[in-house]
Amino acid sequence: MALPIRKKREAIFQILYSHNFLEVDKEVFMPFLMDELKTTKKNVFLIFEYFSNLLKNLQFIDSNIEKHSTSYDFTRISKVELSILRLAVNEVLFDALPIKIAVSEALRLTKKFANAQSITYINAVLDSIYKDEYRTK
């Protein structure tokens, strides 16, 4: 049975967040996620595959976030906000997810895992990236 995309996105976000503090070991996380998500090993493997692909793009993603973050220096962005931004930017630039969906999902994650003040910041950064990305095409 396929994992709902929102559950998948939340799991990827949580792995990304964890990656800020420690090296994510798939063998350690896999049983935990299978139990937590009540899903199959195949679904968790797909989550880790997505995470691995995102890490390959991380330098480019971070440079975009840094370029468009006018409110905070990149090093001062909270780890929760940074993880949400990384996921959303990856979805827009590499998965071709429509920007409205990516922003909506990023704001949903922000409401669930961050705070109300973060919503404006996340929205502004993603809007700036979108305008820059599509203005140059």
Order of alpha helices (4+ residues) and beta strands (2+ residues): alpha-alpha-alpha-alpha-alpha-alpha-alpha
